[in-house]
Amino acid sequence: MKTKKLLSKIRAFFDSDLRDVQRQTDSLREVLDKLKKKETVLKSRLENEHDPKARKKLEKKISLVHSQRKKGLDLLKSLHLSDSPERE
C-alpha cells in the first residue's frame, strides 16, 4: 500500500466527519438504487398501459421519481467532492 493511500485511510479512521459523510453516501446509494428500480418498474407498466388517464398518471410518477433520482445524484456528487482528500 502506498504512503498516500495509507495516510488517507488513517485520516478516514480518525476523522468522524469523514465517516459521517461515508455513511450518508452509503445510505444515499441505497435510496438511489431503490428509486432506479422503481423508475424501471413504472416504465414497464407504462408500456403495457393503454388507458390515457392511467398513462398520464404513470408519466407523472415517472417524472417525479426521475427528478428525485437526479437530485440525489447531484447530492452524491457534491458529497464526493467534499469527501476528496484535497479538501484540506
N, C-alpha and C positions, 0 to 999 in steps of 0.2 A: 504494500500500500504506500502510495506516495505521501510525502510530508503534507502537502496542501490538503489532500483528501482527509488525512488523519486529523489535521487541525480542524477541519470543517466538522468532522464527526465529534470531536471533543467539544467544540463550541456548541454544537447542537445538543449535546448531552447536558451541558451546564446552563444553557440559555432556555429559561422557561417560556419566554415569549415565542421563541422558535418552535418549541414543542407544541404550544397552543396553536400556532399557525399550521403546523403539520396535521394536528388533529382536525382542525377546521377544514383543511383541504381534503382530508380523507373522507369526512362526512359529506362534504360538498360533492365529491366524486360519486359517492353512493347515490345521492339525490339526483345527480345529473344522469346517471345510468338508468335510474327508475323513470325519469322523465323521457329519456330517449326511447325506452321500451314502450312507454305509454303512447308516445307520438307514433311509433310504428304500428301499434295496435289500432289506433284511431284512423290512421291512413288506410289500413287494410279494411276496416269497417266502412270507410268512405267509398272504397272501390266497389264494395258489394251493395251499397245502398242506392235505391232508385227513387225514393220519395224526396222531392225537392226541399221540404221543410226539415226533414231529418238530415239531409246532406248539408244544409246551411248550418244547422246546429253543430254537426261534426266539424265543419270547416272552422267555425268559431273556436271550438275546443282545441283543434289542431294549432290554430294561430296563437292561442293563449299559451299552450304548452311550449310551442316553439319560442315564443318571446321569453318565457320563464327560463328555458334552457340557455338562450342567448345571454340573458342577464347573469345566469350562473356561470357560464363560460367566461364572461368578462370579469366577474369577481375572482374566478380561479386564476385567470391570467394576472390580475393585479396582486393576488396573494403570492404567486410565484415570483413576481418581480420584487416584492418586499422580502421574500424569503431568500433571495440570492445573496451569496457571501459578499458581494461588492457593496452592500448597503451600509457598511461601517462608516 
